[in-house]
Amino acid sequence: MSFAPGTTFRKHMDIAKGLLSEDDHLLAEIVFNPYTPRQIEEIGSQLAYITHIIRDRDYDEMQKFLNKLRRNIE
C-alpha cells in the first residue's frame, strides 16, 4: 500500500486507525443503520463524477465541484 504525504493525510490516517480500533460489533451497528446504503451510493456517484473530471482535466467542472463542496460545509 502506498501512502500520500502530508500532515492532513497523517491526521486522517490517525482518525481511521482510531475508528478501526473500536469494537467490531459497535462499528457494525453504526454501519448497519438504514441510511448507510443510500449514503454509500451517493459517495460512489460523487467519486465517479470527480474521476471523470480528473481524467478529462476539466478545470471548469472541477471549479463547480469545489464550489459545491464549499457551499455544503458552510
Residue frames as a rotation matrix with the C-alpha (Angstrom) as fourth column:
MET 1
0.585 0.811 0.000 0.00
0.811 -0.585 0.000 0.00
0.000 0.000 -1.000 0.00
SER 2
-0.493 -0.731 0.472 1.35
0.696 -0.657 -0.290 3.45
0.522 0.185 0.833 -0.86
PHE 3
0.185 0.507 -0.842 0.72
0.895 -0.441 -0.070 6.50
-0.407 -0.740 -0.535 1.26
ALA 4
0.452 0.020 0.892 0.21
0.521 -0.817 -0.246 10.09
0.724 0.576 -0.380 0.27
PRO 5
-0.579 -0.738 -0.347 2.49
0.739 -0.296 -0.605 12.55
0.344 -0.607 0.717 2.02
GLY 6
-0.406 0.328 0.853 1.31
-0.105 -0.944 0.313 15.41
0.908 0.038 0.418 4.14
THR 7
-0.966 0.013 0.257 0.09
-0.257 -0.124 -0.959 16.40
0.019 -0.992 0.123 7.57
THR 8
-0.152 0.988 0.005 -3.59
-0.981 -0.151 -0.120 16.23
-0.118 -0.023 0.993 6.64
PHE 9
0.189 0.174 -0.966 -3.19
-0.488 0.871 0.061 12.67
0.852 0.460 0.250 5.38
ARG 10
-0.733 -0.538 -0.417 -1.50
0.096 0.524 -0.846 11.66
0.674 -0.660 -0.332 8.62
LYS 11
-0.769 0.520 0.372 -4.34
-0.596 -0.373 -0.711 13.19
-0.231 -0.768 0.597 10.65
HIS 12
0.215 0.881 -0.421 -6.92
-0.959 0.273 0.081 11.32
0.186 0.386 0.903 8.58
MET 13
-0.087 -0.333 -0.939 -4.94
-0.193 0.930 -0.312 8.10
0.977 0.154 -0.145 8.96
ASP 14
-0.961 -0.262 0.085 -4.85
-0.114 0.096 -0.989 8.57
0.251 -0.960 -0.123 12.74
ILE 15
-0.325 0.925 0.199 -8.63
-0.901 -0.238 -0.363 9.06
-0.288 -0.297 0.910 12.77
ALA 16
0.320 0.434 -0.842 -9.13
-0.740 0.670 0.064 5.95
0.592 0.603 0.535 10.62
LYS 17
-0.491 -0.578 -0.651 -6.86
-0.013 0.753 -0.658 3.86
0.871 -0.315 -0.378 12.85
GLY 18
-0.914 0.195 0.356 -8.68
-0.394 -0.210 -0.895 5.09
-0.100 -0.958 0.269 15.94
LEU 19
0.028 0.987 -0.159 -12.06
-0.996 0.014 -0.085 4.28
-0.081 0.160 0.984 14.44
LEU 20
0.325 0.080 -0.942 -10.97
-0.501 0.860 -0.100 0.82
0.802 0.505 0.319 13.36
SER 21
-0.787 -0.596 -0.159 -9.64
-0.151 0.436 -0.887 0.09
0.598 -0.674 -0.433 16.84
GLU 22
-0.324 0.769 0.551 -13.22
-0.942 -0.205 -0.267 0.21
-0.093 -0.605 0.791 18.15
ASP 23
-0.476 0.266 0.838 -15.24
-0.161 0.911 -0.380 -2.93
-0.864 -0.316 -0.391 18.86
ASP 24
-0.998 0.055 0.021 -16.39
0.035 0.257 0.966 -4.68
0.048 0.965 -0.258 15.66
HIS 25
-0.339 0.936 -0.099 -19.95
0.940 0.334 -0.064 -5.03
-0.026 -0.115 -0.993 16.98
LEU 26
0.062 0.313 -0.948 -20.19
0.379 -0.886 -0.267 -1.28
-0.923 -0.343 -0.174 17.61
LEU 27
-0.700 -0.400 -0.591 -18.82
-0.365 -0.510 0.779 -0.46
-0.613 0.761 0.211 14.16
ALA 28
-0.887 0.418 0.196 -21.22
0.432 0.604 0.669 -2.91
0.161 0.679 -0.717 12.52
GLU 29
-0.051 0.919 -0.392 -24.20
0.919 -0.111 -0.379 -1.35
-0.391 -0.379 -0.839 14.32
ILE 30
-0.140 -0.073 -0.987 -23.15
-0.061 -0.995 0.082 2.10
-0.988 0.071 0.135 13.15
VAL 31
-0.873 -0.302 -0.383 -22.73
-0.384 -0.060 0.921 0.97
-0.301 0.952 -0.064 9.54
PHE 32
-0.815 0.569 0.110 -25.93
0.568 0.744 0.352 -1.10
0.119 0.349 -0.929 9.51
ASN 33
-0.457 0.703 -0.545 -28.19
0.081 -0.577 -0.813 1.89
-0.886 -0.415 0.207 10.09
PRO 34
0.279 0.703 0.654 -30.94
0.689 0.327 -0.646 2.32
-0.669 0.631 -0.394 7.46
TYR 35
0.857 0.065 -0.511 -29.34
-0.199 -0.873 -0.446 5.43
-0.475 0.484 -0.735 5.91
THR 36
-0.018 -0.995 0.099 -25.98
-0.254 0.101 0.962 3.87
-0.967 -0.008 -0.254 5.09
PRO 37
-0.097 -0.088 0.991 -26.80
0.779 0.613 0.131 2.19
-0.619 0.785 0.009 1.74
ARG 38
0.798 0.439 0.414 -28.07
0.602 -0.617 -0.506 5.45
0.034 0.653 -0.757 0.20
GLN 39
0.769 -0.575 -0.280 -25.08
-0.389 -0.768 0.509 7.38
-0.508 -0.282 -0.814 1.55
ILE 40
-0.142 -0.833 0.535 -22.67
0.108 0.524 0.845 4.81
-0.984 0.178 0.015 0.11
GLU 41
0.221 0.309 0.925 -24.43
0.933 0.209 -0.293 5.06
-0.284 0.928 -0.243 -3.26
GLU 42
0.986 0.163 0.014 -24.12
0.162 -0.959 -0.233 8.85
-0.024 0.232 -0.972 -3.19
ILE 43
0.373 -0.924 -0.082 -20.43
-0.394 -0.238 0.888 8.65
-0.840 -0.299 -0.453 -2.29
GLY 44
-0.182 -0.408 0.895 -19.89
0.570 0.698 0.434 6.24
-0.801 0.589 0.106 -5.20
SER 45
0.609 0.505 0.611 -21.70
0.791 -0.338 -0.509 8.59
-0.051 0.794 -0.606 -7.55
GLN 46
0.939 -0.281 -0.198 -19.61
-0.249 -0.953 0.172 11.56
-0.237 -0.113 -0.965 -6.46
LEU 47
0.068 -0.955 0.290 -16.39
-0.147 0.278 0.949 9.54
-0.987 -0.107 -0.122 -6.78
ALA 48
0.028 0.015 0.999 -17.34
0.883 0.468 -0.032 8.55
-0.468 0.884 0.000 -10.34
TYR 49
0.896 0.379 0.231 -18.09
0.442 -0.808 -0.390 12.20
0.039 0.451 -0.891 -11.12
ILE 50
0.704 -0.679 -0.210 -14.79
-0.491 -0.678 0.546 13.52
-0.513 -0.281 -0.811 -9.78
THR 51
-0.065 -0.698 0.713 -12.91
0.307 0.666 0.679 10.68
-0.949 0.263 0.171 -11.52
HIS 52
0.420 0.322 0.848 -14.45
0.901 -0.035 -0.432 11.85
-0.109 0.946 -0.305 -14.80
ILE 53
0.997 -0.049 -0.053 -13.42
-0.051 -0.998 -0.025 15.45
-0.052 0.028 -0.998 -14.05
ILE 54
0.347 -0.934 0.089 -9.85
-0.377 -0.052 0.925 14.41
-0.859 -0.355 -0.370 -13.27
ARG 55
-0.037 -0.357 0.934 -9.49
0.650 0.701 0.293 12.19
-0.759 0.618 0.206 -16.32
ASP 56
0.507 0.324 0.798 -10.74
0.844 -0.372 -0.386 14.98
0.172 0.870 -0.462 -18.58
ARG 57
-0.571 -0.722 -0.391 -8.69
0.801 -0.594 -0.073 17.59
-0.180 -0.355 0.917 -16.72
ASP 58
-0.004 0.731 0.682 -11.82
0.666 -0.507 0.547 19.74
0.746 0.457 -0.485 -16.83
TYR 59
-0.877 -0.459 -0.140 -10.90
0.414 -0.577 -0.704 22.84
0.243 -0.676 0.696 -14.83
ASP 60
-0.590 0.710 0.385 -14.35
-0.588 -0.705 0.397 24.46
0.553 0.008 0.833 -15.16
GLU 61
0.369 0.749 -0.550 -16.14
-0.144 0.631 0.763 21.36
0.918 -0.202 0.340 -13.91
MET 62
-0.224 -0.535 -0.815 -13.62
0.791 0.388 -0.473 20.98
0.569 -0.751 0.336 -11.07
GLN 63
-0.945 -0.106 0.309 -14.26
-0.043 -0.897 -0.440 24.57
0.324 -0.429 0.843 -10.05
LYS 64
-0.069 0.991 0.112 -18.03
-0.657 -0.130 0.742 23.87
0.750 -0.022 0.661 -9.95
PHE 65
0.338 0.145 -0.930 -17.43
0.349 0.898 0.267 20.71
0.874 -0.415 0.253 -7.92
LEU 66
-0.591 -0.661 -0.462 -15.20
0.695 -0.126 -0.708 22.50
0.410 -0.740 0.534 -5.40
ASN 67
-0.788 0.375 0.488 -17.67
-0.429 -0.903 0.002 25.38
0.442 -0.208 0.873 -5.09
LYS 68
0.273 0.910 -0.313 -20.45
-0.366 0.399 0.841 22.90
0.890 -0.115 0.442 -4.38
LEU 69
0.048 -0.356 -0.933 -18.32
0.734 0.646 -0.209 21.29
0.677 -0.675 0.292 -1.64
ARG 70
-0.900 -0.426 0.094 -17.65
0.277 -0.724 -0.632 24.70
0.338 -0.543 0.769 -0.13
ARG 71
-0.367 0.852 0.372 -21.37
-0.674 -0.520 0.524 25.53
0.641 -0.059 0.766 -0.08
ASN 72
0.362 0.533 -0.765 -22.13
0.046 0.810 0.585 22.17
0.931 -0.247 0.268 1.55
ILE 73
-0.096 -0.463 -0.881 -19.83
0.891 0.355 -0.283 22.84
0.444 -0.812 0.378 4.50
GLU 74
-0.703 -0.110 0.703 -20.87
-0.058 -0.976 -0.210 26.45
0.709 -0.188 0.680 5.16
